[in-house]
Amino acid sequence: MITASICTIGDEILIGQITDTNSAMISKQLNKIGIKVVSMVTCSDDNDDILTTLERCLKTSDIVLSTGGLGPTKDDITKKVLYALSKSSRYVCNKTQMEINRRILSTRGIEMMDLNLQQAYVPNRCTVIPNRCGTAPIMQFSFAKSRFNRKNLLFSMPGVPFETEQALPDVISSIKAHYKLDNILHHTVCTFGIPESQLAKRIEKWEDSLPENIHLAYLPNPILGVRLRLSIYGVEEKEGKKEISKQIASLKKILGNAIYGEGETTPQKVLGQMLQKRGATLSTAESCTGGYIAHLITQNPGASKFYKGGAVCYDNKVKTDLLGVKESVIKKFGAVSKESVEQMAEGARKKFKTTYSIAASGIAGPDGGSEEKPAGTFWMAVSTPKGCVTQKTASKSTRQINIERFSASAINLLRETILEEDSIEKNRNKK
């Protein structure tokens, strides 16, 4: 299988001044054409560091893609390193890039300076892919097998993400012209409600029985749950899809309703589709989540078709005055309790006149907890035409992650409640 390394160059990345988005962008495109990315590295704006890093990547990968260090300023020295690495003998002017640079600078009302002119000059051993969105051309270098014990291609690309994105199709075309590529297929199964360690234990036998060419990765996320990514390498697309479908079918038998979807979907998107299919409506009543449940629900286009509105009831008086939660219930059980959150849900469903409502009350932390109800305690409820479903959970993390996990858990509770209603109705119709 053809392998690749991605190298980002720049002190600004190492000190955290900017975030490297190029590596993810490039990696995604390489995976689509069957190239396995084996490393992502960042090096400083230092001649020796850049040279050493690129040589190491060339020794371990067939293809190296570097970004950054190609600007008109003196600290952009990547071109000089590549000149030495490729054993070039002179710089030559690429006329196409020179004309592009003149046009870009003229359009911006910037005078053409020597530094701008120099960007169109490249080492004579490189092939130029014109950069039509910027002034630094993409430089492509080829290395014989005798140099790094493999046939190498090296692409030096600009660090500006937009320019890199626009250049990638041409880079991909060049790669395809040089290598015979294998397929890499990825498929993601989305689960919610089972912690990663418990999930691993539950599917242990299934995972151990996977064919050798299928790799499994666990991708936990407080909002998305635990996604299971299956990757299969070096097979024909039709055969690979058939094998992955077979494995997913087995997985569904083990996990059942804990699987809420596949691919890039989210719990809130799946819930929205379920509600629209039934012609049902939804409202929310939130305390500790501060409107985050509503935020997640309304992220998807078309949410107005089923979501009517919500109330953020942080103060207990708002809970009683707006939602009709009884003062005696709060006094006896507390705002963070089964009894209170149940009345919040029922009050919201009546107030907004919806089919379902979700309510949330808890202690997001880091303060505000007690021995009986420590920070991270969370109660959620779903009110339906047939009654109320409540559930308690806990999360010992940061305040933000707790809020995200609480909100997603509440959305998932409604999803599971609707599935349970469907199951009951289906069994009733069988009788």
C-alpha positions as CSV (number, residue, x, y, z in Angstrom):
1,M,0.0,0.0,0.0
2,I,1.2,3.5,-0.9
3,T,2.0,5.5,2.2
4,A,2.3,9.2,2.9
5,S,3.6,11.6,5.6
6,I,2.4,15.2,6.1
7,C,4.8,17.8,7.4
8,T,3.7,21.2,8.5
9,I,6.4,23.9,8.8
10,G,6.3,26.9,11.1
11,D,7.1,28.2,14.6
12,E,3.6,29.7,14.7
13,I,2.1,26.1,14.8
14,L,4.5,24.9,17.5
15,I,3.8,27.8,19.8
16,G,0.0,27.4,19.4
17,Q,-0.4,30.8,17.6
18,I,-2.4,29.1,14.8
19,T,-4.0,25.7,14.5
20,D,-2.9,23.2,11.9
21,T,-5.9,22.5,9.8
22,N,-3.9,21.5,6.7
23,S,-3.0,18.1,7.9
24,A,-6.5,16.9,8.4
25,M,-7.6,18.3,5.1
26,I,-4.8,16.6,3.2
27,S,-5.2,13.3,5.1
28,K,-8.9,13.1,4.3
29,Q,-8.2,13.6,0.5
30,L,-5.3,11.0,0.6
31,N,-7.5,8.4,2.3
32,K,-10.2,8.8,-0.4
33,I,-7.8,7.7,-3.1
34,G,-6.3,4.8,-1.1
35,I,-3.2,6.3,0.4
36,K,-2.4,5.5,4.0
37,V,-1.1,8.4,6.0
38,V,1.4,7.0,8.5
39,S,2.6,10.2,10.1
40,M,1.9,13.9,10.7
41,V,4.7,16.0,12.0
42,T,5.4,19.7,12.6
43,C,8.9,21.3,12.5
44,S,10.2,24.7,13.3
45,D,11.4,27.4,10.9
46,D,15.0,26.1,11.1
47,N,17.1,24.9,8.2
48,D,18.4,21.8,9.9
49,D,15.1,20.9,11.5
50,I,13.2,21.1,8.2
51,L,15.9,19.1,6.3
52,T,16.1,16.4,9.0
53,T,12.3,16.1,9.2
54,L,11.8,15.8,5.4
55,E,14.6,13.2,5.1
56,R,13.1,11.1,7.9
57,C,9.6,11.3,6.2
58,L,11.1,10.3,2.8
59,K,12.7,7.3,4.3
60,T,9.5,6.0,5.8
61,S,6.8,7.1,3.3
62,D,6.4,7.0,-0.5
63,I,4.9,10.4,-0.6
64,V,5.6,13.5,1.5
65,L,3.4,16.6,1.5
66,S,4.8,19.6,3.3
67,T,3.0,22.9,3.9
68,G,4.3,26.3,5.0
69,G,7.6,28.2,4.9
70,L,7.1,29.5,1.3
71,G,6.3,33.1,1.8
72,P,8.1,36.2,0.6
73,T,9.8,36.9,4.0
74,K,13.3,36.0,5.2
75,D,12.1,33.4,7.7
76,D,10.4,31.3,5.0
77,I,13.4,29.1,4.2
78,T,11.7,25.9,3.0
79,K,12.6,26.6,-0.7
80,K,16.3,26.8,0.3
81,V,16.1,23.5,2.1
82,L,14.4,21.8,-0.9
83,Y,17.1,23.3,-3.2
84,A,19.7,21.5,-1.2
85,L,17.7,18.3,-0.7
86,S,17.0,17.9,-4.4
87,K,20.6,18.7,-5.3
88,S,19.5,21.4,-7.6
89,S,22.1,23.6,-9.4
90,R,20.2,26.8,-10.0
91,Y,16.9,28.6,-9.6
92,V,14.7,29.1,-12.7
93,C,11.7,31.4,-13.2
94,N,8.4,29.7,-13.7
95,K,6.7,32.1,-16.1
96,T,3.1,30.9,-15.3
97,Q,3.5,31.6,-11.6
98,M,5.2,34.9,-12.4
99,E,2.1,36.0,-14.4
100,I,-0.2,34.8,-11.7
101,N,1.7,36.8,-9.1
102,R,1.6,40.0,-11.2
103,R,-2.1,39.6,-11.6
104,I,-2.8,38.9,-7.9
105,L,-0.7,41.8,-6.7
106,S,-2.2,44.1,-9.3
107,T,-5.7,43.2,-8.2
108,R,-4.8,43.9,-4.6
109,G,-3.2,47.2,-5.5
110,I,0.2,46.0,-4.2
111,E,3.4,47.0,-6.0
112,M,5.5,44.1,-7.3
113,M,8.7,43.9,-5.2
114,D,11.8,41.8,-5.5
115,L,10.6,39.4,-2.8
116,N,7.4,38.8,-4.8
117,L,9.4,38.2,-7.9
118,Q,11.6,35.7,-6.1
119,Q,8.6,33.5,-5.3
120,A,8.2,32.5,-8.9
121,Y,11.8,31.2,-9.0
122,V,12.1,27.6,-8.1
123,P,14.9,24.9,-7.9
124,N,15.6,23.5,-11.3
125,R,15.0,19.9,-10.2
126,C,11.3,20.6,-9.3
127,T,8.1,20.4,-11.3
128,V,5.8,23.3,-10.7
129,I,2.1,23.1,-10.1
130,P,0.9,26.7,-10.4
131,N,-0.8,28.3,-7.3
132,R,-3.7,30.3,-8.8
133,C,-4.8,31.6,-5.4
134,G,-1.4,32.8,-4.0
135,T,2.1,33.7,-4.9
136,A,4.0,30.6,-3.8
137,P,3.9,27.8,-6.4
138,I,3.5,24.2,-5.4
139,M,6.8,22.4,-6.0
140,Q,7.0,18.7,-6.8
141,F,10.2,16.7,-6.5
142,S,10.9,13.2,-7.5
143,F,13.5,11.0,-5.9
144,A,14.8,7.8,-7.3
145,K,14.6,4.6,-5.3
146,S,18.4,4.6,-4.7
147,R,18.1,7.9,-2.7
148,F,15.7,6.8,0.1
149,N,15.2,3.1,-0.6
150,R,11.8,3.8,-2.2
151,K,10.4,5.8,-5.1
152,N,9.4,9.1,-3.6
153,L,7.4,12.1,-4.5
154,L,7.6,15.3,-2.4
155,F,5.1,18.2,-2.7
156,S,5.9,21.5,-1.1
157,M,2.6,23.5,-0.7
158,P,1.7,26.9,0.8
159,G,0.7,27.1,4.4
160,V,-2.4,29.2,3.8
161,P,-5.3,26.6,4.2
162,F,-7.4,28.1,1.3
163,E,-4.4,27.9,-1.1
164,T,-3.6,24.3,0.0
165,E,-7.3,23.3,-0.5
166,Q,-7.4,24.7,-4.0
167,A,-4.1,23.1,-4.9
168,L,-5.0,19.6,-3.6
169,P,-6.9,18.4,-6.8
170,D,-3.8,19.0,-8.9
171,V,-1.6,17.3,-6.4
172,I,-3.9,14.3,-6.2
173,S,-3.9,14.1,-10.0
174,S,-0.1,14.0,-10.0
175,I,-0.1,11.3,-7.4
176,K,-2.5,9.2,-9.4
177,A,-0.3,9.5,-12.4
178,H,2.7,8.2,-10.6
179,Y,1.4,5.3,-8.4
180,K,-1.0,2.4,-8.7
181,L,-3.3,2.9,-5.7
182,D,-5.2,0.5,-3.5
183,N,-8.6,1.1,-2.0
184,I,-9.1,2.2,1.6
185,L,-12.7,2.0,2.8
186,H,-13.9,3.6,6.0
187,H,-17.3,3.1,7.6
188,T,-18.4,4.5,10.9
189,V,-21.1,3.1,13.3
190,C,-22.4,5.6,15.8
191,T,-23.4,4.5,19.3
192,F,-24.6,6.3,22.4
193,G,-25.2,5.4,26.0
194,I,-22.5,2.9,26.5
195,P,-19.1,4.1,27.9
196,E,-16.1,3.3,25.8
197,S,-14.6,0.7,28.2
198,Q,-18.0,-1.1,28.6
199,L,-18.5,-1.0,24.9
200,A,-15.1,-2.6,24.3
201,K,-16.0,-5.3,26.7
202,R,-19.4,-6.0,25.1
203,I,-18.0,-6.3,21.6
204,E,-14.7,-8.0,22.5
205,K,-15.5,-11.3,20.8
206,W,-16.9,-9.6,17.7
207,E,-13.7,-7.4,17.5
208,D,-11.4,-10.4,18.0
209,S,-13.1,-12.2,15.1
210,L,-12.7,-9.4,12.6
211,P,-10.6,-10.3,9.5
212,E,-7.0,-9.2,9.6
213,N,-7.5,-6.5,6.9
214,I,-10.2,-4.7,8.9
215,H,-9.1,-2.3,11.6
216,L,-11.4,-1.0,14.3
217,A,-11.0,2.4,16.0
218,Y,-12.9,3.8,19.0
219,L,-13.8,7.5,18.7
220,P,-15.4,8.8,21.9
221,N,-17.1,12.2,22.0
222,P,-19.4,13.7,24.7
223,I,-22.0,14.8,22.1
224,L,-21.7,12.1,19.5
225,G,-21.2,9.1,21.9
226,V,-18.7,6.4,20.9
227,R,-18.2,6.0,17.1
228,L,-16.7,2.8,15.9
229,R,-14.7,3.3,12.6
230,L,-14.1,0.2,10.6
231,S,-11.3,0.5,8.0
232,I,-10.5,-2.1,5.4
233,Y,-7.4,-1.9,3.3
234,G,-6.3,-3.2,-0.1
235,V,-9.6,-4.7,-1.4
236,E,-11.9,-4.0,-4.3
237,E,-14.5,-1.5,-3.4
238,K,-17.5,-3.9,-4.0
239,E,-15.8,-6.7,-2.0
240,G,-14.8,-4.3,0.8
241,K,-18.3,-2.9,1.2
242,K,-19.8,-6.3,1.3
243,E,-17.4,-7.4,4.1
244,I,-18.0,-4.3,6.1
245,S,-21.8,-4.7,5.8
246,K,-21.5,-8.2,7.0
247,Q,-19.6,-7.1,10.1
248,I,-21.9,-4.3,10.9
249,A,-24.9,-6.6,10.7
250,S,-23.3,-8.8,13.4
251,L,-22.5,-5.7,15.5
252,K,-26.1,-4.5,15.4
253,K,-27.3,-7.8,16.8
254,I,-25.0,-7.2,19.8
255,L,-25.7,-3.5,20.4
256,G,-29.3,-3.1,19.3
257,N,-30.7,0.4,19.9
258,A,-27.4,1.7,21.3
259,I,-26.5,2.2,17.6
260,Y,-28.3,5.4,16.5
261,G,-26.8,5.6,13.0
262,E,-23.9,5.3,10.6
263,G,-21.5,7.7,8.9
264,E,-21.4,11.4,9.8
265,T,-24.8,11.6,11.6
266,T,-25.5,12.9,15.1
267,P,-28.0,11.9,17.8
268,Q,-29.9,15.2,17.3
269,K,-30.2,14.7,13.6
270,V,-31.5,11.2,14.0
271,L,-34.0,12.4,16.6
272,G,-35.2,15.2,14.2
273,Q,-35.8,12.6,11.5
274,M,-37.7,10.4,13.8
275,L,-40.0,13.3,15.0
276,Q,-40.6,14.5,11.4
277,K,-41.5,11.0,10.3
278,R,-44.1,10.8,13.0
279,G,-45.4,14.3,12.6
280,A,-44.5,14.9,16.3
281,T,-43.4,18.1,17.9
282,L,-40.8,18.8,20.7
283,S,-40.2,21.4,23.4
284,T,-37.4,21.6,26.0
285,A,-37.0,22.8,29.6
286,E,-33.4,23.3,30.8
287,S,-31.7,24.2,34.0
288,C,-28.0,23.2,34.2
289,T,-27.6,22.8,30.4
290,G,-28.5,26.4,29.9
291,G,-30.1,26.0,26.5
292,Y,-27.5,23.6,25.1
293,I,-30.1,20.9,24.3
294,A,-32.1,23.5,22.2
295,H,-28.8,24.5,20.6
296,L,-28.0,21.0,19.5
297,I,-31.5,20.4,18.2
298,T,-31.6,23.6,16.1
299,Q,-28.2,22.9,14.6
300,N,-29.8,21.0,11.8
301,P,-31.8,22.6,9.0
302,G,-35.5,22.0,9.2
303,A,-35.7,21.9,13.0
304,S,-38.5,24.4,12.9
305,K,-40.7,21.7,11.4
306,F,-40.8,19.9,14.8
307,Y,-39.1,22.0,17.5
308,K,-41.5,24.6,18.9
309,G,-39.4,26.2,21.6
310,G,-37.9,25.9,25.1
311,A,-37.3,27.5,28.4
312,V,-34.1,28.0,30.3
313,C,-35.2,27.8,34.0
314,Y,-32.1,28.3,36.0
315,D,-33.8,29.8,39.0
316,N,-36.3,27.7,41.0
317,K,-38.9,30.4,40.9
318,V,-38.9,30.3,37.1
319,K,-39.4,26.5,37.4
320,T,-42.5,27.0,39.6
321,D,-44.0,30.1,37.9
322,L,-43.4,29.2,34.2
323,L,-43.5,25.4,34.2
324,G,-45.7,24.7,37.2
325,V,-43.2,22.7,39.2
326,K,-44.6,22.6,42.8
327,E,-42.6,24.4,45.4
328,S,-43.3,21.6,47.8
329,V,-41.6,19.2,45.4
330,I,-38.5,21.3,45.1
331,K,-38.4,21.9,48.9
332,K,-38.7,18.2,49.6
333,F,-36.6,16.6,46.9
334,G,-34.5,19.5,45.5
335,A,-34.3,21.0,42.0
336,V,-31.9,18.2,41.0
337,S,-34.2,15.3,41.4
338,K,-36.5,12.8,39.6
339,E,-39.6,14.5,40.9
340,S,-38.6,18.0,39.9
341,V,-37.3,17.2,36.4
342,E,-40.4,15.1,35.7
343,Q,-42.6,18.1,36.5
344,M,-40.4,20.3,34.4
345,A,-40.9,18.0,31.4
346,E,-44.6,17.7,31.9
347,G,-44.9,21.5,32.4
348,A,-43.0,22.2,29.2
349,R,-45.1,19.8,27.1
350,K,-48.3,21.5,28.3
351,K,-46.9,25.0,28.0
352,F,-45.7,24.6,24.4
353,K,-48.4,22.1,23.4
354,T,-46.0,19.6,22.0
355,T,-46.0,15.8,21.5
356,Y,-42.8,15.4,23.5
357,S,-40.7,17.5,25.8
358,I,-37.2,17.0,27.2
359,A,-36.2,18.4,30.7
360,A,-32.8,18.7,32.3
361,S,-31.6,19.5,35.8
362,G,-28.3,18.9,37.3
363,I,-25.0,20.2,38.7
364,A,-22.6,20.9,35.9
365,G,-19.8,21.8,38.4
366,P,-17.1,22.3,39.3
367,D,-18.9,23.7,42.4
368,G,-22.4,23.5,43.8
369,G,-22.4,19.8,44.7
370,S,-23.0,18.1,48.0
371,E,-22.2,14.7,49.5
372,E,-25.6,13.4,48.4
373,K,-25.6,15.1,45.1
374,P,-22.0,15.7,43.9
375,A,-21.0,17.9,41.0
376,G,-21.7,16.0,37.8
377,T,-25.1,14.6,39.0
378,F,-27.7,14.9,36.3
379,W,-31.4,14.1,36.0
380,M,-33.3,14.1,32.7
381,A,-36.9,13.5,31.8
382,V,-39.0,12.9,28.7
383,S,-42.7,13.7,28.8
384,T,-44.9,11.8,26.4
385,P,-48.6,11.6,25.8
386,K,-48.5,8.3,27.7
387,G,-46.4,9.4,30.7
388,C,-42.9,10.4,31.8
389,V,-39.6,8.7,31.5
390,T,-36.8,9.8,33.8
391,Q,-33.1,8.8,34.1
392,K,-30.2,9.8,36.3
393,T,-26.6,9.9,35.1
394,A,-23.3,11.4,36.2
395,S,-20.2,12.9,34.5
396,K,-17.0,13.7,36.3
397,S,-15.4,16.1,33.8
398,T,-15.1,19.8,33.1
399,R,-18.2,22.0,33.2
400,Q,-18.4,22.3,29.5
401,I,-18.0,18.6,28.8
402,N,-20.6,17.8,31.5
403,I,-23.0,20.2,29.8
404,E,-22.4,18.6,26.4
405,R,-22.7,15.1,27.7
406,F,-25.8,15.9,29.7
407,S,-27.5,17.5,26.7
408,A,-26.7,14.7,24.3
409,S,-27.8,12.1,26.9
410,A,-31.2,13.9,27.2
411,I,-31.6,13.8,23.4
412,N,-30.7,10.2,23.4
413,L,-33.3,9.4,26.1
414,L,-36.1,10.7,23.9
415,R,-34.7,8.7,20.9
416,E,-34.8,5.5,23.0
417,T,-38.2,6.4,24.4
418,I,-39.6,6.7,20.9
419,L,-38.0,3.4,19.8
420,E,-39.5,1.7,22.9
421,E,-43.0,3.1,22.0
422,D,-42.5,1.8,18.4
423,S,-41.6,-1.7,19.8
424,I,-44.6,-1.8,22.1
425,E,-46.9,-0.8,19.2
426,K,-45.4,-3.3,16.9
427,N,-45.9,-6.1,19.4
428,R,-49.4,-5.0,20.0
429,N,-50.2,-5.2,16.3
430,K,-48.8,-8.8,16.1
431,K,-51.3,-10.0,18.7
